[in-house]
Amino acid sequence: MTEPLCLDDLDDNALDQLPFGVVRLGPTGVVERYNQAEAARAGIQRWRAIGRDFFRNLAGANAGELAACVLALPRGERIRVFHTFRGFHRSDDAVIDMSRCEADRVYLCIRS
């Protein structure tokens, strides 16, 4: 497989320029980075997302499906998954490019 997409070299301003949502998860699933495109897509402000457990607090009612994909992703690999975020007020279909960096961080690049 190709090199995983690791966006650590981009600062928050550069992440905000990307036309798709970006979420970086730490090893325990806590949100470490969250760009403006994802904030707009999900309707959750960045300051509310940072530091929260993504699967328990942000990924919706069917977060277990997405969590299983992340857990199964080997270090240094990337995959593309199709997922529907089911929240309290709406459902959003998304294409998510996931990659696990060498430092065991996972990037989710989310396109609706």
C-alpha positions as CSV (number, residue, x, y, z in Angstrom):
1,M,0.0,0.0,0.0
2,T,1.1,3.6,-0.5
3,E,2.5,5.9,2.2
4,P,-0.2,6.9,4.7
5,L,-1.5,10.4,4.6
6,C,0.0,12.1,7.6
7,L,-0.8,15.8,7.8
8,D,1.4,16.6,10.8
9,D,3.5,19.0,8.8
10,L,0.5,21.3,8.2
11,D,-0.4,23.9,10.8
12,D,-4.0,24.6,11.7
13,N,-4.3,27.5,9.2
14,A,-3.1,25.1,6.4
15,L,-5.6,22.4,7.5
16,D,-8.3,25.0,7.4
17,Q,-7.6,25.7,3.7
18,L,-8.3,22.0,2.7
19,P,-11.7,21.5,1.0
20,F,-12.5,18.5,3.1
21,G,-12.9,17.6,6.8
22,V,-9.8,16.6,8.7
23,V,-9.8,14.9,12.1
24,R,-6.7,13.6,13.8
25,L,-7.3,11.1,16.5
26,G,-4.8,10.1,19.2
27,P,-4.1,6.5,20.1
28,T,-7.2,6.4,22.4
29,G,-9.6,8.0,19.9
30,V,-9.5,11.5,21.4
31,V,-9.7,14.4,18.9
32,E,-6.3,16.2,18.6
33,R,-6.9,18.3,15.5
34,Y,-10.1,19.3,13.7
35,N,-10.3,21.6,10.8
36,Q,-12.9,24.2,9.8
37,A,-14.3,22.2,6.9
38,E,-15.1,19.4,9.3
39,A,-16.6,21.8,11.8
40,A,-18.9,23.1,9.1
41,R,-19.8,19.6,7.8
42,A,-20.6,18.2,11.3
43,G,-22.0,21.4,12.8
44,I,-19.6,21.1,15.8
45,Q,-17.2,23.9,16.6
46,R,-13.5,23.1,16.7
47,W,-13.1,24.1,20.4
48,R,-16.0,21.7,21.3
49,A,-14.4,18.8,19.4
50,I,-10.7,19.0,20.6
51,G,-10.1,16.8,23.6
52,R,-13.3,14.7,23.2
53,D,-13.6,11.0,22.4
54,F,-14.5,11.0,18.7
55,F,-16.5,7.8,18.7
56,R,-18.3,8.3,22.0
57,N,-19.1,12.0,21.6
58,L,-18.9,13.1,17.9
59,A,-19.3,10.3,15.4
60,G,-23.0,9.7,15.8
61,A,-25.2,6.8,16.8
62,N,-23.4,4.2,14.6
63,A,-19.9,5.2,15.6
64,G,-19.1,1.5,16.4
65,E,-18.8,0.7,12.7
66,L,-16.3,3.5,12.1
67,A,-14.4,2.6,15.3
68,A,-14.0,-1.0,14.1
69,C,-12.4,0.2,10.9
70,V,-10.0,2.5,12.7
71,L,-9.0,-0.3,15.2
72,A,-8.4,-2.7,12.3
73,L,-6.2,-0.3,10.4
74,P,-2.5,-1.3,10.7
75,R,0.2,1.3,11.5
76,G,1.6,2.8,8.3
77,E,-1.5,1.9,6.2
78,R,-4.5,3.7,4.7
79,I,-7.9,2.7,3.5
80,R,-11.0,4.3,2.1
81,V,-14.4,3.6,3.8
82,F,-17.9,4.7,3.1
83,H,-19.8,5.7,6.2
84,T,-23.1,7.4,7.1
85,F,-22.8,9.6,10.2
86,R,-26.2,9.2,12.0
87,G,-26.7,12.0,14.4
88,F,-29.6,13.4,16.4
89,H,-30.9,15.7,13.7
90,R,-29.5,14.4,10.4
91,S,-27.6,11.8,8.5
92,D,-24.6,12.5,6.3
93,D,-23.1,10.1,3.8
94,A,-19.3,10.4,3.6
95,V,-16.2,9.0,2.0
96,I,-13.4,8.8,4.5
97,D,-9.8,8.3,3.8
98,M,-8.2,6.9,6.9
99,S,-4.5,6.6,7.6
100,R,-2.5,5.5,10.6
101,C,0.8,7.4,11.0
102,E,3.8,5.8,12.5
103,A,3.2,7.7,15.8
104,D,-0.1,5.7,16.0
105,R,-2.2,8.8,15.2
106,V,-5.1,8.3,12.8
107,Y,-6.1,10.9,10.3
108,L,-9.7,10.9,8.9
109,C,-10.1,12.9,5.7
110,I,-13.9,13.2,5.4
111,R,-15.7,14.1,2.2
112,S,-19.5,14.4,2.1
